[in-house]
Amino acid sequence: MALTLMAQLQATEVVPLTESIAYLAADVSLRHGLAMADAIVYATAQDHQVEVVTGDADLKDLPGVAYVR
């Protein structure tokens, strides 16, 4: 388990919060009633055309989200 987590951390890329992602996050927050932190995560994934894998139930019904419990 620890080795798997370390491998995932090494493959993780930290991306900056750009102005365009911030505007998209604000729109997503208003459209879907999400907290801004959740909207930033979702908007960042949409901007980078990647799937969100999360255990956050607030995101589970959005397109491009893989919900895990």
Helices and strands as residue ranges (DSSP letters): H 2-11, H 19-32, H 36-47, E 52-54, E 65-67
